[in-house]
C-alpha cells in the first residue's frame, strides 16, 4: 500500500464542534498523510501524521498514488469487510 493522502475538502460537513476544531487545525484543500483509520458502525475517524487529534472522515477525500480511494468500501481500511477491528 502506498501513502494515502487525506485532502481536507469538506469543511462544512460534520457537527459544529468538529467543524470548528478541524477548521482551526487544517487548511481547506490541505493534504495530510493518513496515519490510521478507525471505523465503527456509526462513525469513521482518521488520524493524520503529525496530529494527535482524531478527525471525522467526512471532512476528507482520500488519495493513493494520485487516484481517489474510497476508504469505506476498500477492505484495507474497512474492518467490517475484512472481519477485523481497528485498522492501521
PEVENMO-V539087 format. One record per backbone hydrogen bond with DSSP energy under -0.5 kcal/mol. NH is the residue of the N-H (numbers start at 0). CO is the residue of the C=O. Records with the same first field share a line. If there is no record, write none. Layout:
# PEVENMO-V539087
NH=CO + CO
This chain:
# PEVENMO-V539087
4=2 + 62
5=31
6=4 + 60
7=5 + 29
8=6 + 58
9=58
12=9
18=14
19=15
20=16
21=17
22=18
23=19
24=20
25=21
28=7
29=26
31=5
33=3
34=46
35=46
36=86
37=44
39=42
44=37
45=54
46=35
47=52
48=32
50=47
54=45
56=43
58=55
59=56
60=6
61=68
62=4
63=66
64=2
66=63
68=61
70=68
72=69
73=69
74=72
76=73
77=73
78=76
80=77
81=77
82=78
83=78
86=36
